Amino acid sequence: MSFDYYASLAENKACPKRVNETGLASGFGDGCVVWSCRDGEKNNARQCYMKRVAELELNLSPDLHLEPDHVSLPDSTWFGIDVSFTLVSPWYSKDDRPFHVLDNPVRKDRVFGAPFMSAASWKGFLRWACRMQAGLSDHLEKHDMKMDGWKDPSWIVHLFGNEKGEDKGFRSGTLACYPTWFNKVGFEVINPHSRSRRAGTQPIYYEVVPAGTKGKLRLLYAPLPGEIESDKVTPADFINSFIDSIRALLETYGISAKRTAGWGTARIDTWTGFLKASDEPAKVEPRSAKKTLHSLQDLGTLVREQIPAGSFTHKDAEKFKAEMKSRIAWKGGDQ
């Protein structure tokens, strides 16, 4: 028996027959790396890894509570937006693991081994999409594709805060982004061709989230008290442009590395909005209809059932935009 981790991995003589989800974060993935270091075994280790990983369904347990709950928002100025989408083309973001059996592994969580898009990546992509919506494309054409002289509109600074390195008035934004978890891993091959022989040289494997995989973008607009008044920006001022930016990012620009090759585009399935539910008191049930509570979980379920519905869902972006703006205005978000 070996008590050294990598020494124990080196004892593997063949591809393991079974691998679980967390094996992509440590055991199985590391075992394939050690196996590939043996003479003449690199290709065998890669084929083993790709075969086993493609068979996995990487579903995270709901008991982990990794997804935010926007059902009960604390303030009427807050709102949440969930955008459910299906990938039309592969999604890829390179992992930062120093050693991997493939040259281009997809980014995965260090603990659960599931591929994910980080909150910071969402925030950067969304800021860029909002800038394009605000006229950055025209600015770049007029300034030799440089950002010189560009100044973010007040609603973009309000949502995303200042750029890094800002000397004066540095602040964070009012928009909170959450990671997106994917449950499938697939593989793409790019085979560069020799210009002289017009034949493939060395295939380059990319580990990706394949087309057809579903994901969800989750956003929370949560301004601090007085922040709307100090910035002189209301949600009604930017909600249309913001929703158009989300749609353009997912359906046109893409959210993946290698976007110029068409990777990372998606089809939006549904839009869901969350606002603070009505402050009207819930109707009191007759005594005979009251429920017996057996646990804190039952209590939480009962509370959610008694809260007036503050969420709504649309498949059409224009209908979602119209209802979102009308509800924000009704709650005073246009003042």
C-alpha positions in Angstrom: 0.0 0.0 0.0 1.3 3.4 -1.0 0.6 6.5 1.1 1.9 8.9 -1.6 -0.9 10.2 -3.8 1.0 10.3 -7.1 2.8 7.1 -6.3 -0.5 5.3 -5.9 -1.8 6.8 -9.2 1.4 5.5 -10.9 0.3 1.9 -10.0 -2.6 2.1 -12.4 -1.8 -0.1 -15.4 -5.0 0.5 -17.5 -7.9 2.8 -17.9 -10.4 2.5 -14.9 -13.7 1.0 -15.9 -15.7 3.5 -13.8 -15.3 7.1 -12.8 -17.6 9.4 -10.8 -18.2 13.1 -11.2 -15.6 14.3 -8.7 -13.0 12.2 -10.4 -12.6 15.0 -13.0 -11.4 17.3 -10.2 -8.8 14.9 -8.8 -8.4 11.1 -8.9 -9.4 10.0 -12.4 -8.0 13.1 -14.1 -4.7 13.0 -12.2 -4.5 9.2 -12.9 -4.7 9.8 -16.6 -2.0 12.5 -16.4 0.4 10.1 -14.7 -0.5 7.3 -17.1 0.2 9.6 -20.1 3.7 10.2 -18.9 4.7 6.6 -19.6 6.5 5.9 -22.9 4.0 5.3 -25.7 0.9 5.7 -23.5 -0.1 9.3 -24.1 -2.6 8.6 -26.8 -4.1 5.6 -24.9 -4.5 7.8 -21.8 -6.2 10.5 -23.8 -8.6 8.1 -25.5 -9.5 6.6 -22.1 -10.1 10.0 -20.6 -12.4 11.1 -23.5 -14.4 7.9 -23.5 -15.1 7.9 -19.8 -15.8 11.6 -19.5 -18.2 11.7 -22.4 -20.4 9.1 -20.6 -20.8 11.2 -17.4 -23.8 13.2 -16.4 -22.5 15.9 -14.1 -25.5 16.9 -12.1 -24.9 18.7 -8.9 -27.1 17.8 -5.9 -29.7 20.5 -5.1 -28.8 20.0 -1.4 -25.7 22.0 -2.1 -27.8 25.1 -2.6 -25.4 26.5 -5.1 -28.2 28.3 -7.0 -29.5 31.6 -5.6 -33.1 31.9 -4.5 -34.7 35.2 -5.7 -38.2 34.3 -4.6 -38.2 36.5 -1.5 -36.3 39.8 -2.2 -35.9 42.1 0.8 -36.5 45.5 -1.0 -38.8 46.7 -3.7 -35.9 48.3 -5.7 -34.2 44.9 -6.1 -35.0 42.5 -8.9 -33.6 39.2 -10.3 -33.4 37.9 -13.8 -33.0 34.3 -14.8 -32.3 33.4 -18.4 -32.6 29.8 -19.4 -30.7 28.9 -22.6 -29.5 26.0 -24.7 -26.1 26.1 -26.3 -26.2 26.1 -30.1 -22.4 25.7 -30.5 -19.7 24.3 -28.1 -18.7 26.3 -25.1 -15.1 26.5 -24.0 -13.1 28.3 -21.3 -9.6 27.0 -20.6 -9.0 25.4 -17.2 -6.1 26.7 -15.1 -4.9 23.3 -14.0 -1.1 23.1 -14.6 -1.2 19.4 -15.5 -3.9 17.6 -17.6 -3.9 14.8 -20.1 -5.4 17.1 -22.8 -3.7 20.3 -23.9 -7.0 22.3 -23.8 -9.2 21.1 -20.8 -12.5 23.0 -20.1 -12.8 24.9 -16.9 -14.1 22.8 -14.0 -14.9 23.4 -10.4 -12.0 22.3 -8.2 -14.2 20.3 -5.8 -17.1 19.0 -7.8 -15.4 18.6 -11.2 -18.4 20.1 -13.1 -17.7 22.6 -15.9 -18.9 26.1 -15.1 -18.8 29.7 -16.3 -17.7 31.9 -13.4 -19.5 35.0 -12.2 -16.6 37.2 -13.1 -16.7 36.0 -16.7 -20.4 36.8 -16.9 -19.8 40.2 -15.5 -17.0 41.0 -18.0 -19.1 39.7 -21.0 -22.2 41.6 -19.9 -20.2 44.8 -19.5 -18.8 44.5 -23.0 -22.3 43.7 -24.4 -23.8 46.7 -22.7 -21.0 48.9 -24.1 -21.7 47.6 -27.6 -25.4 48.4 -27.0 -24.3 51.9 -25.9 -22.3 52.6 -29.1 -18.8 51.2 -28.5 -18.7 49.6 -32.0 -19.1 53.0 -33.7 -16.5 54.5 -31.3 -13.9 51.8 -32.2 -14.4 52.4 -35.9 -13.8 56.1 -35.5 -10.7 55.6 -33.2 -8.7 53.0 -35.1 -10.2 50.2 -32.9 -8.9 51.7 -29.7 -10.8 52.6 -26.5 -9.2 56.1 -26.3 -11.8 58.6 -25.3 -14.5 56.1 -24.5 -16.5 56.8 -21.3 -19.1 54.4 -20.0 -22.6 55.8 -19.8 -23.9 56.4 -16.2 -26.2 53.3 -16.3 -23.2 51.0 -17.1 -21.2 52.4 -14.3 -24.3 52.1 -12.1 -24.6 48.4 -12.9 -20.9 47.3 -13.2 -18.9 49.8 -11.3 -15.6 51.4 -12.4 -12.9 49.7 -14.3 -9.9 48.4 -12.4 -7.3 51.1 -11.7 -9.7 54.0 -11.4 -8.2 56.6 -9.2 -11.2 58.7 -8.3 -14.7 57.6 -7.3 -13.9 53.9 -7.3 -17.0 51.9 -6.6 -18.6 48.5 -7.2 -21.7 48.0 -9.3 -25.3 47.2 -8.3 -25.4 44.0 -10.4 -24.5 40.6 -8.9 -23.7 37.7 -11.2 -23.8 34.0 -10.4 -21.9 31.1 -12.0 -23.5 28.9 -14.5 -23.1 25.1 -14.1 -23.2 22.7 -17.0 -23.7 18.9 -16.8 -22.1 17.5 -19.9 -18.6 17.4 -21.4 -17.8 16.7 -25.0 -14.8 17.0 -27.3 -13.9 18.9 -30.5 -10.9 18.4 -32.7 -9.0 21.1 -34.7 -6.6 19.6 -37.2 -4.2 22.2 -38.7 -3.2 21.5 -42.3 0.2 21.8 -43.9 0.2 24.4 -46.6 2.6 22.5 -48.7 1.1 19.0 -48.4 -2.5 20.1 -47.7 -2.8 17.4 -45.1 -3.4 17.3 -41.4 -0.4 17.6 -39.1 -1.3 17.1 -35.5 -4.9 17.0 -34.2 -5.6 19.4 -31.3 -8.2 18.2 -28.9 -10.5 20.6 -27.1 -12.6 19.6 -24.1 -15.8 21.5 -24.3 -19.4 21.7 -23.2 -21.3 20.4 -26.2 -24.0 22.0 -28.2 -27.5 21.1 -26.8 -26.5 21.5 -23.2 -28.7 23.7 -21.1 -27.6 26.4 -18.8 -29.0 29.4 -16.8 -27.8 32.9 -16.4 -28.7 34.3 -13.0 -28.5 38.0 -12.2 -29.5 40.1 -9.2 -29.9 43.9 -9.2 -29.3 44.9 -5.6 -28.6 48.7 -5.1 -27.6 49.9 -1.7 -30.0 52.4 0.1 -29.7 55.8 -1.6 -27.6 54.5 -4.5 -30.3 55.0 -7.1 -30.7 58.6 -6.0 -27.0 59.4 -5.8 -26.3 57.9 -9.3 -29.4 59.5 -10.8 -30.1 56.3 -12.6 -33.3 54.3 -12.3 -34.0 50.7 -13.4 -36.6 52.0 -15.9 -33.9 54.0 -17.6 -31.7 51.0 -18.5 -33.9 47.9 -18.3 -34.6 47.8 -22.1 -31.0 48.3 -23.1 -29.9 45.8 -20.5 -32.2 43.0 -21.7 -31.3 43.7 -25.3 -27.6 43.4 -24.3 -28.2 40.0 -22.7 -30.0 38.7 -25.8 -27.3 40.0 -28.1 -24.6 38.4 -25.9 -26.1 35.0 -25.9 -27.6 34.8 -29.4 -25.1 36.8 -31.4 -21.8 37.5 -29.7 -21.4 34.2 -27.8 -20.0 33.6 -24.3 -17.1 31.3 -25.0 -13.5 31.5 -25.9 -12.9 31.1 -29.7 -16.0 33.2 -30.3 -14.6 34.2 -33.7 -15.0 30.6 -34.7 -18.7 30.7 -33.7 -18.4 29.0 -30.3 -20.5 29.9 -27.3 -23.7 31.0 -29.0 -27.0 30.0 -27.4 -30.8 29.9 -27.9 -32.8 31.6 -25.2 -35.6 29.4 -23.9 -37.2 31.4 -21.2 -36.9 34.7 -19.4 -37.9 34.9 -15.7 -38.2 38.1 -13.6 -38.2 38.3 -9.8 -39.4 41.3 -7.9 -40.5 41.8 -4.3 -43.9 40.3 -3.8 -46.9 42.5 -3.0 -46.9 43.9 0.6 -50.6 43.0 1.0 -51.1 40.5 3.8 -51.7 36.9 2.9 -55.1 35.5 3.4 -55.5 33.6 6.6 -56.6 30.0 6.1 -59.5 28.5 8.1 -58.4 26.7 11.2 -59.4 23.3 9.7 -57.2 23.9 6.7 -54.1 24.8 8.6 -51.1 22.5 8.0 -49.2 20.6 10.6 -45.5 21.4 10.4 -43.0 18.6 11.0 -39.7 20.4 10.2 -38.1 23.7 9.4 -38.3 22.7 5.7 -42.1 22.4 6.0 -42.1 25.9 7.5 -40.1 27.3 4.7 -42.4 25.7 2.1 -45.5 27.2 3.9 -44.0 30.7 4.0 -43.2 30.5 0.2 -46.7 29.4 -0.5 -48.3 32.3 1.4 -46.1 35.0 -0.3 -47.9 36.6 -3.3 -46.3 35.7 -6.6 -43.6 38.1 -7.4 -42.1 36.2 -10.4 -43.1 35.9 -14.0 -41.8 34.0 -17.1 -41.9 34.7 -20.8 -40.4 33.0 -23.8 -40.5 36.2 -25.9 -37.9 38.8 -25.0 -40.1 41.7 -26.0 -43.0 40.6 -23.8 -40.6 40.0 -20.9 -39.1 43.5 -21.5 -42.5 45.2 -21.5 -43.7 43.4 -18.3 -40.4 44.0 -16.5 -40.6 47.7 -17.2 -44.2 48.0 -16.2 -43.7 46.2 -12.9 -40.6 48.3 -12.1 -42.6 51.4 -12.8 -45.5 50.2 -10.7 -43.0 49.7 -7.8 -41.5 53.1 -8.2 -38.4 52.2 -10.1 -38.9 55.0 -12.6 -38.7 57.8 -10.0 
